[in-house]
């Protein structure tokens, strides 16, 4: 493959989570849409629950995504010799990040982008929908940041550090926003 052909090919990216029912599914959908031919995304889980969370599918449908074809599957599918060779593997939940991952064909760049689990939220339908929307927004911001990079021409070490930095920078911004929101809520409760 020539250098020009290598630069023109979509980069394969795998998003991992424990259950592969919510965050990793949202990331797969976002990366395929926003990547516009630069990325080809998949998702998988270390212990897949066997079904996609209906709240994830409902959110994708509301956002205009086709919802056919998403499935909760094991990451072992992507460790097989006949699997697509990944360029990037990103964990989106803390428990999957701490697990021993399979050996991926092609030795992809890996990173962790921790996103709170919307499937763990209990409460009203509105509260659950807000949690899924927040996870979607956090993933979208990270994927948009990835797409600003010239990753097609980056060496693996540089790409890895940039992916890690995207996760860190966005996590810090999200923590600051949550703290600001909590302070505003406390001020409102105090009659401020």
Secondary structure, DSSP 8 states (H G I E B T S, - for coil): --HHHHHHS-EEEEEEESS-SSHHHHHHHHHHHHTTTSEEEEEEETT--SS--HHHHHHHHHTT---TT----BGGGGTSTTS---SEEEE-SHHHHTS-----TT--EEEE-----GGG--S-HHHHHHHHHHHHHHHHHHHHHHHTS-GGG--HHHHHHHHHHHHHHHHHHHHHHHHHHHHHHHHHHTT-
